[in-house]
Amino acid sequence: MTTPDLPEPTERTEAEVRLNRLDRRREKIRAEIQQNREGGHRIPTWVLAVVLVLFVAGWAYLILRA
């Protein structure tokens, strides 16, 4: 059953589908970058850096003492 007022939907080519998919992916990446630039991180970067340094130092200590 079709309605006379609405035109038939046109078939999309594979190239159009890929282009739309790329556009959506680019927009998603842009939004994520913008969100990261705004900050509001739950764990400050310096805390993550300290944890990383402690982890590497502990690992090095275990290797050197073995």
Secondary structure, 3 states (H helix, E strand, C coil): CCCCCCCCCCCCCHHHHHHHHHHHHHHHHHHHHHHHHHCCCCCCHHHHHHHHHHHHHHHHHHHHHC
